[in-house]
Structures are given as structure tokens and as C-alpha cells.
Amino acid sequence: MTQRPTLVLMPGLDGTGRLFEPIIPLLEPQFNLKVVTYPDLDSFKEYVDCAYRQLPQTPGYSLLAESLSGPVALALMSQLQDQIGPSVLCSTFCLSPLQTLTQMASQIPDQMFSLGALASFCFDVDEKQDEDFTDTQPIPLNVTAQLDGAVLKHRISVLSRVDVSAMLPDIQTSILFLQGAHDKIVPDSHAQIIEQYLPNVHRVNLDGPHMLLQTHPHLCVDLIINHFSKKQN
């Protein structure tokens, strides 16, 4: 019997991993899953170290990194080339797109930094008519409504200075890069940097918002499984 590969899920701004709930049942038949979580940390290095401590001890695992975990995953890939297998980036960046938001942060109340308040940017909930999101909508919206705006505000501030672009040319890992055509958080110009400098990346643009895994879970999982199937053959 073929052993299922291990896939490490690395969360976005929420840091809880609960936003992966729509895709976990779809991935479980194919992968052994492990979910990384983040406490409130004070530097990018602390995020990388925190994720590192949660990685499997046996080499050959893969990463699925969403949003802010993208640069964390890229930093790990540059350090652990012999341990990390084919991986996936989703709605993410190597050079932070958050500088402008951070510059405005002192003038914005903490509650405006909750993902509940930012839902229209993350999900395009007023515009989205996708059947997948209709089915899974209560999960991500319930999670985002419970997140602490002060924690997110601090997390955005810490990650606003991230730039791991210099690491990209040395990363040989085979990477599937999923990007939403209507992503209001990560602009196309930032996605292009990843596409340009990663040697072994396949970018797929989807007709969706920043939260692709939550609004298009079935399509994303099909693409993820196909990516791993190609690498195994």
C-alpha cells in the first residue's frame, strides 16, 4: 500500500489554521495533514522559527502556504531544500504588499483590522456567487468574525517589512502557485515577482478573490492533487 505524502498547511493572517476547514476533508483522502498555528509574534524570524518547530521530523513532506505564510514557507524552502518536496503557494507574496496599510495603521481603530471587517477584501462576499462558497461560507465567516483586530494589526505591522525575494532563485522545489484574479490584498505585480524569480514554479490564475481556498475549495484541491500526481509520475 502506497503511503500518503505529508502536507503541512500553513495559515494566513488568522494564524489559527481554522480557515483550512473547507479543504481539509477534500485533502485528507490523499495526504497526511499537519496544520501550523502561530501565536502573536514580534518578528518575521520568529514566524519562521515557529513554523520550523512544527514541521515533521521525517524529510519528504510538502508545504501548502496561504497568504502571509508564503514568505515563511519560502524562507524554509531556502534553508531545507533536501527536506521539502513539491509544494503549493496560494494568494501570497515574497515582498510584502502591506506597507501602505501599515503606514495608515496608527490612524485606524483595531476593530477595523479584524478579518470580519476586511471580509469584502478577502472573500468578495458581496459579489461572489460561487456554489463552493455558498456551501462553505459559514466556516470562514465564523472564524474571521472571532479574530482579534489588535493581533491582526500587530501581525500586519510585523510582516509589512518582509522581503525574501533574494532567496527565490536558489529554491529548486517544484511549486504550484495559485493566485486570484480579483485579489485585493496581493496585487498582480507582487505575484509576478514570485513567477519571475522562482526557477520551478507553475502559476495558475483563478477567477476568484484573495481567499481562494475558501471560495473555490474543490477547484483548488483538484489542482493541488494534480500537481502532486505529476511529480510522483
VOPA-881186 format. One record per residue (C-alpha): x negated, y, z; residue in one letter. Coordinates in steps of 0.02 Angstrom, whole numbers, padded with zeros to 5 digits, always signed. Layout:
<recs>
XYZA;...
</recs>
This chain:
<recs>
+00000+00000+00000M;-00069+00170-00052T;-00098+00286+00095Q;-00009+00453+00084R;-00125+00604+00072P;-00128+00728+00216T;-00062+00901+00179L;-00092+01041+00304V;+00043+01176+00299L;-00024+01350+00342M;+00111+01481+00379P;+00139+01660+00327G;+00170+01812+00436L;+00285+01720+00556D;+00140+01610+00614G;+00260+01478+00680T;+00271+01358+00533G;+00460+01353+00553R;+00484+01435+00384L;+00421+01273+00307F;+00579+01183+00365E;+00664+01190+00193P;+00518+01100+00109I;+00463+00978+00245I;+00599+00846+00207P;+00553+00857+00022L;+00366+00835+00055L;+00374+00700+00189E;+00401+00553+00070P;+00239+00597-00020Q;+00125+00667+00115F;+00072+00654+00295N;+00109+00831+00354L;+00023+00937+00485K;+00081+01114+00523V;-00039+01250+00581V;+00026+01384+00700T;-00051+01550+00752Y;-00039+01644+00916P;-00062+01834+00915D;-00247+01856+00870L;-00361+02007+00855D;-00471+01972+00703S;-00473+01880+00538F;-00613+01769+00603K;-00502+01717+00748E;-00367+01663+00623Y;-00495+01561+00525V;-00563+01481+00685D;-00386+01446+00749C;-00338+01358+00586A;-00503+01262+00584Y;-00471+01190+00757R;-00305+01119+00695Q;-00373+01033+00539L;-00381+00843+00530P;-00547+00768+00582Q;-00548+00649+00434T;-00604+00731+00269P;-00497+00723+00113G;-00348+00824+00173Y;-00269+00963+00071S;-00201+01135+00113L;-00038+01223+00071L;-00063+01404+00120A;+00076+01532+00112E;+00058+01722+00114S;-00064+01781+00249L;-00137+01605+00266S;-00203+01616+00088G;-00364+01708+00133P;-00382+01598+00287V;-00371+01443+00177A;-00493+01517+00051L;-00618+01552+00190A;-00601+01371+00248L;-00620+01304+00071M;-00782+01402+00050S;-00850+01328+00213Q;-00783+01150+00197L;-00799+01108+00012Q;-00837+00925+00046D;-00686+00902+00160Q;-00540+00987+00072I;-00453+00907-00076G;-00333+00981-00206P;-00235+01122-00126S;-00096+01248-00152V;-00085+01436-00128L;+00085+01520-00126C;+00127+01706-00134S;-00042+01757-00069T;-00199+01860-00094F;-00386+01868-00066C;-00390+02058-00048L;-00257+02124+00070S;-00112+02219-00009P;-00060+02283+00163L;-00171+02437+00182Q;-00034+02562+00140T;+00090+02482+00259L;-00041+02483+00397T;-00080+02667+00369Q;+00105+02703+00398M;+00117+02587+00549A;+00095+02719+00683S;+00249+02809+00617Q;+00359+02653+00605I;+00452+02576+00754P;+00403+02397+00800D;+00576+02331+00761Q;+00555+02382+00579M;+00412+02258+00566F;+00520+02108+00607S;+00541+01990+00461L;+00727+02008+00489G;+00712+02193+00445A;+00597+02150+00300L;+00710+02012+00233A;+00757+02107+00075S;+00572+02118+00030F;+00535+01937+00072C;+00691+01850+00007F;+00780+01973-00107D;+00935+01913-00016V;+01050+02043-00094D;+01001+01990-00269E;+00964+01805-00251K;+01099+01687-00314Q;+00989+01532-00319D;+01076+01371-00267E;+00924+01311-00170D;+00926+01467-00062F;+01113+01455-00033T;+01085+01283+00042D;+00932+01327+00148T;+00970+01510+00188Q;+01018+01488+00372P;+00846+01415+00415I;+00732+01557+00357P;+00852+01696+00404L;+00875+01625+00580N;+00686+01609+00601V;+00648+01784+00539T;+00782+01862+00648A;+00695+01794+00804Q;+00519+01856+00767L;+00438+01991+00872D;+00412+02151+00773G;+00266+02205+00884A;+00174+02042+00849V;+00203+02058+00662L;+00148+02240+00665K;-00015+02190+00751H;-00041+02042+00633R;-00019+02154+00481I;-00143+02278+00554S;-00274+02142+00585V;-00253+02067+00411L;-00248+02234+00319S;-00437+02235+00310R;-00457+02060+00238V;-00563+02037+00082D;-00626+01862+00041V;-00644+01894-00146S;-00833+01868-00140A;-00804+01688-00086M;-00695+01641-00234L;-00825+01599-00369P;-00905+01466-00258D;-00743+01374-00218I;-00732+01217-00326Q;-00570+01150-00252T;-00430+01118-00377S;-00294+01242-00333I;-00113+01266-00386L;-00064+01449-00364F;+00123+01486-00354L;+00171+01669-00373Q;+00341+01753-00379G;+00378+01869-00524A;+00478+01980-00404H;+00358+01976-00257D;+00371+02145-00169K;+00233+02105-00044I;+00092+02041-00156V;+00082+02136-00321P;+00029+02051-00482D;-00137+02146-00481S;-00187+02055-00320H;-00133+01887-00389A;-00239+01919-00543Q;-00396+01932-00436I;-00369+01753-00375I;-00334+01693-00551E;-00487+01781-00620Q;-00617+01727-00494Y;-00566+01554-00434L;-00653+01430-00551P;-00523+01292-00541N;-00352+01372-00518V;-00188+01345-00610H;-00067+01490-00585R;+00120+01463-00607V;+00235+01615-00607N;+00410+01581-00544L;+00566+01688-00560D;+00579+01724-00375G;+00530+01835-00228P;+00388+01826-00101H;+00467+01682-00006M;+00461+01556-00148L;+00455+01402-00037L;+00614+01455+00050Q;+00712+01514-00103T;+00652+01382-00227H;+00604+01231-00119P;+00644+01094-00244H;+00554+01178-00389L;+00402+01218-00283C;+00391+01042-00213V;+00406+00967-00388D;+00259+01075-00444L;+00158+01030-00289I;+00186+00843-00311I;+00143+00855-00496N;-00019+00947-00453H;-00073+00807-00336F;-00018+00671-00457S;-00128+00742-00594K;-00279+00748-00479K;-00254+00568-00424Q;-00245+00501-00602N;
</recs>
